[in-house]
Amino acid sequence: MLLSTSGIRTIAIATAALLATSAAQAQETPFTPAPATAKPITIHAGELIDGKGKVTRDVTVTVLGTKITAIAPGKPAAPTYDFAKLTVMPGMIDTHVHITAHFNDEGRATDKDETGEQKGLKWAENVHVTLLSGFTTVQSIGSDDDLVLRKAIEGGRLPGPRLLTSGKPINNPKMTPDEIRAFVDATKAKGADVVKIFASASSRDGGAPTMTDAQMEAACGEARKIGIRTWVHAHAAAAVRQAINAGCYAITHARYTTQAELNLAAERGVFIEPSWGVVQQNYLAHQANYEGIGNYSKEAFEQMRRYQPSTPAVWHMMLQTKGLKLLAGGDTNAGGEGHNVEETIWRVEHGQPAMDGITTTTSADAAALGLGEVTGSIAPGMEADIIAVKGDPLKDITALRNVVFVMKGGKVYKNVAQ
């Protein structure tokens, strides 16, 4: 579902104004959002998936303000929303997006030479479409632009999912360990939620390691010292092992990993966030939009096509690794916004039980992001991040594409259930 023309124009103007905000102003206290109604909201669900593996039927969720206050069997006399024929569940979470990435007005995957107004419009579209697709929380890793966008969403000036961000990543293999430690400190100081680290080349370039052990240990050691999570881009098995040995928090991709690294990750409690169902499919579907920009060469697209057949085997190895902590992240990039759920659908269609796919995309992701007591499940005291879908995703995971109701923090952003 896209914004109306007038809605886009309004949001674009608001977002563009944010781009002109100075760095000093960006540190000011954000606007206080309009308070949620004091009147209780009741949501009757034909089926309720709580995000932690439990299913109940014919149940009513009560929301007051921004919080869930009660869950009770049956249907009240006049529920605010009667979803007797729908499945109600927590808002979904994507731990790996690039929320400001977009196609420019010429359809190219770049913002070079764009005005602030043009960027603002695209950002507003991305966050709004992502929210309406049922994702009420996302972690965006890779751009300082996210900090401005996060402020706008938190302040109630822009509709979008709860946004966590790394800001600019560590992506310079020439940095000394001391420079890396200083970068980590600066990342936390500017208000980032996580540090993104590139420990290998892109899979398009073979995915070889790009950091030394000393550099990796400096990055993740400093992050642990000051209390900020690390998210490590690593494809090669050697890079994955390096990140695990350095005590890093989470590893994204791990495309060329072996059973040895997965066993070690399970033993050390390191999260693995592979990206199987969105990113490569999106690149291949939009080759004309990407080719010729950066390392998106014709040869790179041929490389992507060559390694796609090997993906299910690596995924099955991950599924079968006892104790491995898997997360759901799509590496959603320009062209993929609003299609985040394809990651979960791909996983279930390739062997993961549907309930496991759903709990990973809700409560497990929330816990890994430090939000386990805030969102990711439907229970009294949790934020009222609630969606409803047509059909039963436990029987047909593609039902997650049919989101007809979205509530975030007690506020309804979408209701097309009728």
BAKE-343131 format. One record per residue (C-alpha): residue number from 0; residue in one letter; x, y, z. Coordinates in pm, whole numbers, plus 32768, in hexadecimal, padded with zeros to 4 digits. Layout:
N
> NUM_A_X_Y_Z .
...
//
This chain:
418
> 0_M_8000_8000_8000 .
> 1_L_8092_814F_7F97 .
> 2_L_8059_82AA_8020 .
> 3_S_7F5F_838F_7F79 .
> 4_T_7FF1_84AA_7EAB .
> 5_S_7F93_85AB_7FB1 .
> 6_G_801C_84D1_80C8 .
> 7_I_8167_84A4_8014 .
> 8_R_8184_8619_7FD8 .
> 9_T_8141_8668_8147 .
> 10_I_823A_8569_81C8 .
> 11_A_833D_85CB_80C6 .
> 12_I_8330_8736_8134 .
> 13_A_8352_86D1_82A1 .
> 14_T_846F_85E3_825E .
> 15_A_8526_86D3_817A .
> 16_A_851B_87D5_828F .
> 17_L_85CA_86DC_8371 .
> 18_L_86E8_86C0_827A .
> 19_A_8732_882D_82AE .
> 20_T_874B_8803_8427 .
> 21_S_88A7_884A_84AB .
> 22_A_896F_874A_856E .
> 23_A_8939_8814_86AB .
> 24_Q_87C3_881D_8678 .
> 25_A_87C2_86A6_863E .
> 26_Q_8821_8679_87AB .
> 27_E_86F1_8734_882C .
> 28_T_85D7_867E_88DB .
> 29_P_84E8_85F7_87D1 .
> 30_F_8381_8669_87BB .
> 31_T_8294_85B2_88A2 .
> 32_P_81A1_84E2_87D4 .
> 33_A_802F_851C_87FD .
> 34_P_7FB7_8445_8921 .
> 35_A_7EF9_8309_88CE .
> 36_T_7D8B_8308_8928 .
> 37_A_7D34_82C2_8A94 .
> 38_K_7C0D_81EE_8A24 .
> 39_P_7C57_8079_8A1E .
> 40_I_7C6F_7FD3_88C9 .
> 41_T_7BFC_7E6B_88AC .
> 42_I_7C73_7D85_8795 .
> 43_H_7BB8_7C3E_876E .
> 44_A_7C88_7B33_86C1 .
> 45_G_7C0E_79F4_8622 .
> 46_E_7D72_7978_864B .
> 47_L_7E86_7A17_8719 .
> 48_I_7FF5_79BF_86EB .
> 49_D_80A8_7A58_8815 .
> 50_G_8207_7A66_877B .
> 51_K_829B_796C_8870 .
> 52_G_8206_782C_87E6 .
> 53_K_80A9_782E_887D .
> 54_V_7F65_782F_87B9 .
> 55_T_7E0E_7880_884A .
> 56_R_7CBF_78A4_879C .
> 57_D_7B93_7985_87DB .
> 58_V_7C4D_7A76_88BB .
> 59_T_7C47_7BEE_88F7 .
> 60_V_7D74_7CD0_8924 .
> 61_T_7D3D_7E15_89E2 .
> 62_V_7E19_7F44_899E .
> 63_L_7E28_807F_8A70 .
> 64_G_7F03_8199_89FA .
> 65_T_803B_80FE_8965 .
> 66_K_802E_7FB8_8A28 .
> 67_I_7F80_7E69_8A23 .
> 68_T_7EC8_7E4F_8B6E .
> 69_A_7E0A_7D07_8B5B .
> 70_I_7DC8_7BCC_8A92 .
> 71_A_7C82_7B17_8AD8 .
> 72_P_7BBE_79FB_8A3A .
> 73_G_7A87_7A44_8970 .
> 74_K_79F9_7B74_88C5 .
> 75_P_7973_7CAD_8970 .
> 76_A_7820_7D35_8914 .
> 77_A_78B0_7E44_8835 .
> 78_P_7A23_7E19_87EB .
> 79_T_7AD5_7F3F_874F .
> 80_Y_7B5B_7E54_8644 .
> 81_D_7AC0_7D03_85FC .
> 82_F_7BBA_7C26_8549 .
> 83_A_7B03_7ADE_857C .
> 84_K_7B72_7A61_8426 .
> 85_L_7CD7_7AE0_843E .
> 86_T_7E1E_7A83_84E7 .
> 87_V_7EA1_7B83_85DE .
> 88_M_8013_7B87_863A .
> 89_P_812B_7C72_86A8 .
> 90_G_81B6_7D6F_85B6 .
> 91_M_82D8_7CD4_84FA .
> 92_I_8447_7D33_851D .
> 93_D_8560_7D44_841C .
> 94_T_86BC_7D55_84B5 .
> 95_H_8768_7DBB_8371 .
> 96_V_86E5_7EC8_828A .
> 97_H_8774_7FF2_81D0 .
> 98_I_8647_80D1_81FF .
> 99_T_86CB_8207_814B .
> 100_A_8740_8149_8014 .
> 101_H_865C_818A_7EEA .
> 102_F_863B_81AE_7D73 .
> 103_N_8656_8316_7D00 .
> 104_D_855D_83B9_7C14 .
> 105_E_8612_8319_7AEE .
> 106_G_85EE_81C2_7B8F .
> 107_R_875D_819E_7BEF .
> 108_A_87D6_811D_7D40 .
> 109_T_888F_8259_7DA3 .
> 110_D_884B_83A3_7E51 .
> 111_K_896D_8455_7DAA .
> 112_D_890D_85B6_7D41 .
> 113_E_87B5_859C_7DE6 .
> 114_T_872D_86C5_7EA4 .
> 115_G_86CC_86AE_8011 .
> 116_E_855E_86B7_7FAC .
> 117_Q_858C_8592_7EBF .
> 118_K_863E_84C4_7FC7 .
> 119_G_853B_851D_80CE .
> 120_L_8420_84AA_7FF1 .
> 121_K_84C3_8359_7FAE .
> 122_W_8514_8323_811D .
> 123_A_83AF_8372_817F .
> 124_E_832B_827C_8080 .
> 125_N_8417_816B_80FC .
> 126_V_83BE_8183_826C .
> 127_H_824A_81A5_8228 .
> 128_V_8239_807D_813A .
> 129_T_8309_7FAC_822C .
> 130_L_821D_7FFB_834B .
> 131_L_80E6_7FAE_8280 .
> 132_S_8178_7E5C_821F .
> 133_G_8167_7DF8_838E .
> 134_F_82C9_7E4A_8404 .
> 135_T_82B0_7F21_853A .
> 136_T_8425_7F0F_858F .
> 137_V_8557_7F0A_84AD .
> 138_Q_86CE_7F28_84DF .
> 139_S_8775_7FF1_83CB .
> 140_I_88EC_7FBC_83B0 .
> 141_G_89C3_8095_82D3 .
> 142_S_8972_8209_82C9 .
> 143_D_897F_833F_83A3 .
> 144_D_8846_83B3_82ED .
> 145_D_8789_82B9_83C5 .
> 146_L_87C7_8392_84F7 .
> 147_V_86FA_84B0_8469 .
> 148_L_85EB_83C2_83F8 .
> 149_R_85DE_8316_854B .
> 150_K_85B0_8465_85F6 .
> 151_A_848A_84BD_8515 .
> 152_I_83DB_8371_8557 .
> 153_E_8418_837F_86CE .
> 154_G_8397_84E1_86DA .
> 155_G_824F_8480_8638 .
> 156_R_828C_8557_8504 .
> 157_L_82AE_8435_8412 .
> 158_P_81F3_82E8_8405 .
> 159_G_82E6_81C7_8407 .
> 160_P_8361_809A_84C9 .
> 161_R_842A_80B5_8607 .
> 162_L_8585_80F2_857B .
> 163_L_86D4_8081_8604 .
> 164_T_8810_80DC_8549 .
> 165_S_8988_80B4_853B .
> 166_G_89CB_81F4_8480 .
> 167_K_8B02_81E4_83A5 .
> 168_P_8BB0_808F_83B1 .
> 169_I_8D1A_802B_83E1 .
> 170_N_8D81_7FE3_827B .
> 171_N_8EED_804D_825B .
> 172_P_8FE9_7F30_8274 .
> 173_K_9105_802D_829B .
> 174_M_908C_80A6_83F0 .
> 175_T_9170_8059_8514 .
> 176_P_90E4_7FAB_8649 .
> 177_D_90F2_80F4_8707 .
> 178_E_9037_81A5_85EF .
> 179_I_8F32_8093_85F4 .
> 180_R_8F02_80B6_876C .
> 181_A_8ED6_822C_8744 .
> 182_F_8DD6_81EF_862E .
> 183_V_8D0F_8105_870F .
> 184_D_8D12_8208_8826 .
> 185_A_8C9E_8317_8735 .
> 186_T_8B8B_8236_86AF .
> 187_K_8AF6_820D_8807 .
> 188_A_8B26_837D_8859 .
> 189_K_8A56_83EB_872D .
> 190_G_8935_8315_87A7 .
> 191_A_8950_81DD_86D2 .
> 192_D_88B7_809A_8753 .
> 193_V_89B5_7FAB_86B9 .
> 194_V_8B05_7FAC_8606 .
> 195_K_8B0B_7F1E_84A4 .
> 196_I_8C58_7E80_8440 .
> 197_F_8CC1_7E06_82E8 .
> 198_A_8DA1_7CD9_8323 .
> 199_S_8D95_7C55_81C0 .
> 200_A_8D66_7CC5_805D .
> 201_S_8C10_7CB6_7FBD .
> 202_S_8B99_7B63_7F46 .
> 203_R_8B99_7C03_7DED .
> 204_D_8D14_7C21_7E12 .
> 205_G_8D4B_7ACA_7EAA .
> 206_G_8D16_7B1E_801A .
> 207_A_8E84_7B00_8089 .
> 208_P_8EEF_7B83_81E3 .
> 209_T_8F53_7CF2_81EE .
> 210_M_8FBC_7D25_835B .
> 211_T_90D6_7C9F_8432 .
> 212_D_9099_7BEF_857C .
> 213_A_911E_7D23_8631 .
> 214_Q_902C_7E09_857D .
> 215_M_8F04_7D27_85C4 .
> 216_E_8F60_7CFF_8730 .
> 217_A_8F84_7E7A_874F .
> 218_A_8E29_7EB3_86BE .
> 219_C_8D68_7DAF_8781 .
> 220_G_8E38_7DCD_88BC .
> 221_E_8E00_7F43_88D0 .
> 222_A_8C8D_7F17_888B .
> 223_R_8C69_7E1E_89A7 .
> 224_K_8D2A_7F08_8A8B .
> 225_I_8C42_8030_8A4F .
> 226_G_8B02_7F64_8A31 .
> 227_I_8A98_7F73_88C6 .
> 228_R_8A3E_7E50_87E2 .
> 229_T_8B08_7DF4_86AB .
> 230_W_8A7D_7D74_8561 .
> 231_V_8B87_7CDC_8480 .
> 232_H_8B6C_7CB4_8307 .
> 233_A_8C27_7B70_82BF .
> 234_H_8C07_7A7D_819D .
> 235_A_8D46_79AA_819E .
> 236_A_8D63_7899_82A3 .
> 237_A_8EAC_7934_8319 .
> 238_A_8E03_7A86_8350 .
> 239_V_8CE4_79E3_840D .
> 240_R_8DDA_7929_84EC .
> 241_Q_8E9F_7A68_8525 .
> 242_A_8D67_7B21_859C .
> 243_I_8D01_7A06_8684 .
> 244_N_8E5C_79F1_871F .
> 245_A_8E5C_7B6B_8753 .
> 246_G_8D1C_7B52_881F .
> 247_C_8C44_7C12_872A .
> 248_Y_8ACE_7C1A_876F .
> 249_A_8A2E_7BBA_8623 .
> 250_I_8AA1_7B52_84CA .
> 251_T_89DB_7B9D_8392 .
> 252_H_89E2_7AC6_8257 .
> 253_A_8ADD_79AD_82A4 .
> 254_R_8A9C_7931_8143 .
> 255_Y_8BDC_7865_8125 .
> 256_T_8BE8_77E7_8289 .
> 257_T_8C27_767B_82E3 .
> 258_Q_8B9C_75A0_83F5 .
> 259_A_8CCF_75EA_84CC .
> 260_E_8C80_775F_84DB .
> 261_L_8B11_7721_8521 .
> 262_N_8B67_7636_863F .
> 263_L_8C52_773C_86CC .
> 264_A_8B48_784C_86AE .
> 265_A_8A4F_776F_8766 .
> 266_E_8B4F_7727_8875 .
> 267_R_8BA8_7898_88A4 .
> 268_G_8A42_791A_8889 .
> 269_V_8A88_79F0_8757 .
> 270_F_8954_7A48_868A .
> 271_I_894E_79EC_8519 .
> 272_E_8874_7AC1_8437 .
> 273_P_887C_7A2E_82D8 .
> 274_S_87C7_7ADA_81BC .
> 275_W_872F_79E5_80C8 .
> 276_G_85DC_7A59_8050 .
> 277_V_85E9_7BCB_7FF7 .
> 278_V_8738_7C63_7FA3 .
> 279_Q_87BA_7B90_7E82 .
> 280_Q_8660_7B64_7DEF .
> 281_N_862F_7CDC_7DF9 .
> 282_Y_877D_7D21_7D51 .
> 283_L_8737_7C28_7C3B .
> 284_A_85D8_7CAE_7C06 .
> 285_H_8662_7E10_7BE9 .
> 286_Q_87A9_7DD2_7B32 .
> 287_A_876B_7EF7_7A48 .
> 288_N_8741_7FDF_7B74 .
> 289_Y_888C_7F75_7C11 .
> 290_E_897A_7F0C_7AFD .
> 291_G_8A98_7FFF_7AC9 .
> 292_I_8A85_8096_7C26 .
> 293_G_8BA6_8045_7D13 .
> 294_N_8BF6_7ED2_7D07 .
> 295_Y_8AAA_7E76_7C67 .
> 296_S_8B4B_7E07_7B22 .
> 297_K_8AC7_7D12_7A21 .
> 298_E_8BC1_7C15_7AA9 .
> 299_A_8B3F_7C4D_7C0A .
> 300_F_89DF_7BF4_7B9E .
> 301_E_8A62_7ABB_7AF5 .
> 302_Q_8B0F_7A63_7C3E .
> 303_M_89C5_7A8D_7CF8 .
> 304_R_8915_79A2_7C0B .
> 305_R_8A28_789F_7C2E .
> 306_Y_8A19_7884_7DA7 .
> 307_Q_889E_788E_7DD2 .
> 308_P_887B_7711_7DAE .
> 309_S_8965_76DC_7ED7 .
> 310_T_8890_77AB_7FC5 .
> 311_P_8798_76A2_803F .
> 312_A_88B0_75B5_80A8 .
> 313_V_8953_76C0_8182 .
> 314_W_8800_7719_8216 .
> 315_H_87B4_75AD_8269 .
> 316_M_8906_7591_8313 .
> 317_M_88AD_76BE_83E9 .
> 318_L_8757_7630_8440 .
> 319_Q_87F2_74E8_84AD .
> 320_T_88FF_7584_858A .
> 321_K_8894_7548_86F0 .
> 322_G_8884_7682_87C3 .
> 323_L_88CD_7774_86A5 .
> 324_K_8825_78C4_86E2 .
> 325_L_878B_792B_8595 .
> 326_L_86FB_7A82_854C .
> 327_A_8621_7B02_8432 .
> 328_G_86B9_7C18_8364 .
> 329_G_8681_7C54_81F4 .
> 330_D_879B_7D47_819E .
> 331_T_867B_7E03_80FE .
> 332_N_8700_7F01_8006 .
> 333_A_867A_7FE9_7EF6 .
> 334_G_8556_7F3D_7E4D .
> 335_G_8519_7E4D_7F6E .
> 336_E_8467_7F3A_805B .
> 337_G_8317_7EAE_80C6 .
> 338_H_8380_7D4F_8060 .
> 339_N_843F_7D01_81A0 .
> 340_V_835E_7BDA_81EC .
> 341_E_83E5_7B1B_80C1 .
> 342_E_850D_7ABF_819F .
> 343_T_842D_7A02_8290 .
> 344_I_835F_7969_8178 .
> 345_W_8499_78E7_80C8 .
> 346_R_851A_784D_820B .
> 347_V_83D8_7794_8253 .
> 348_E_83B4_7723_80EC .
> 349_H_8514_7694_810D .
> 350_G_84E7_75C7_8244 .
> 351_Q_84B2_769F_8378 .
> 352_P_8370_7653_843A .
> 353_A_8278_776F_840C .
> 354_M_825F_77B9_857F .
> 355_D_83DA_77CF_859A .
> 356_G_83DF_78BE_8472 .
> 357_I_82DE_799B_851B .
> 358_T_8382_799A_8673 .
> 359_T_84D3_79ED_85D6 .
> 360_T_8436_7B16_8522 .
> 361_T_8392_7B8F_8663 .
> 362_S_8409_7B37_87C2 .
> 363_A_8562_7AAD_876A .
> 364_D_85BB_7BDD_869B .
> 365_A_8535_7CC0_87AD .
> 366_A_8608_7C18_88B8 .
> 367_A_8742_7C30_87E2 .
> 368_L_8705_7DA4_87B2 .
> 369_G_86DF_7DDA_8928 .
> 370_L_8568_7E0C_8903 .
> 371_G_84EA_7CC5_8992 .
> 372_E_842C_7D79_8AA6 .
> 373_V_83A0_7E7B_89B5 .
> 374_T_8324_7DD2_887A .
> 375_G_8325_7C8C_87B8 .
> 376_S_820E_7BDF_8877 .
> 377_I_80A6_7C17_88DB .
> 378_A_808A_7C1D_8A56 .
> 379_P_8017_7D12_8B61 .
> 380_G_8116_7E26_8B94 .
> 381_M_81A9_7E10_8A37 .
> 382_E_8195_7F29_8939 .
> 383_A_805D_7F05_8865 .
> 384_D_8110_7EAA_8723 .
> 385_I_8003_7DD0_8689 .
> 386_I_7FAF_7D61_8528 .
> 387_A_7E9D_7C8D_848B .
> 388_V_7EBD_7BB9_8353 .
> 389_K_7DC6_7B06_8274 .
> 390_G_7DEC_7990_828A .
> 391_D_7EB5_78B7_8376 .
> 392_P_8030_78DA_834F .
> 393_L_8062_7799_8415 .
> 394_K_7FBB_76DF_82F6 .
> 395_D_8030_77C0_81DB .
> 396_I_8150_78A7_822E .
> 397_T_80FF_7983_8100 .
> 398_A_7FD8_7A08_81C9 .
> 399_L_80D9_7AF7_825F .
> 400_R_80CC_7BB4_8117 .
> 401_N_7F5F_7C08_815C .
> 402_V_7F80_7D02_8278 .
> 403_V_7E36_7DB9_829F .
> 404_F_7E64_7E63_83F1 .
> 405_V_7F92_7F0D_848D .
> 406_M_7FA3_7FA5_85E7 .
> 407_K_80E9_802E_8673 .
> 408_G_80F7_80AC_87D7 .
> 409_G_7F7C_80AD_87F2 .
> 410_K_7F4C_8181_86BB .
> 411_V_7EA7_80EC_8586 .
> 412_Y_7F5A_8132_843F .
> 413_K_7E9F_8040_835F .
> 414_N_7D49_7F9B_8369 .
> 415_V_7CCB_7F00_8227 .
> 416_A_7C40_7DC9_82CB .
> 417_Q_7AE1_7DEA_8239 .
//
